Amino acid sequence: MSETNTVNHHKVALVTGANKGIGYEIAAGLGALGWSVGIGARNEERREAAVDKLRAAGADAFGVPLDVTDDASVTAAARLMEERAGRLDALVNNAGITGGGPQEPTTVDVNRVRAVETNVIGVIRVTNALLPLLRRSPSPRVVNVSSSVGSLTLQTAPGAEMGPIAIAYAPSKTFLNAVTVQYARELADTHILINAVCPGFTATDLNNFRGVRTPQQGAAAAIRLATVSADGPTGRFFDDEGEVPW
């Protein structure tokens, strides 16, 4: 997987869930490459604090009020991006939830399963709203932040240690992976490259900071895929070590 190695002063990205954790570090990494980065987040105070911090570090960052579960919010965000830049070079669908616990299949509250539709429906809602702007870019990229727990191959491998049983969260990432493939199929004749990425077990508030990787480490693969060159992959699933099986 090759990637760009030049500073892209005029490129524009939108990262959802970018006010903290992995999303923030993805935005910071793209900002350090010279990109103009929209910080998509629904919490105004945290969003603006993230923007201020990124600007203080020299990044061209701007806030984008965005609730991926709300049609009107997503439409307004797309309008803001239109007014701000007129196009979009990279969309990183990072926002997501675990659904909380417990998630054993035989006893789960089905509302937990419904809640994690955010991890899939939110991605579809945002991607479709931003597609017109992505089509205006000479090298548009879409990165869906998934997880290795969404890999059916890994989940069913003999002796595999894939964390706790989670009928809500893990299948939502399997669904997201499948959605990524369907987008890649439909967009195969375009220059839009869309891939899924696993950040690894990263210490964020989603796992009460139990992860063994830093948010910066978790952001690295997404940054690579957001900046991948025209001959890069599409419809694939990656982590830091390479391709992950579906």
Protein Blocks (a to p, Z undefined) as FASTA:
>chain_A
ZZdfbdcfkbccddehilgcjllmmmmmmmmnopacddddfblklmmmmmmmmmmnopac
ddddddfkbmklmmmmmmmmmmmnopafbdcdfbccehiaafbfklpcfklmmmmmmmmm
mmmmmmmmmmmmmmmpmbdcddddddfklpmklmmgghiaebjadfklmmmmmmmmmmmm
mmmmmmmmmcbdcddddebjaddfkloopafbdfklmmmmmmmmmmccfklcehiacdfk
bccdZZ
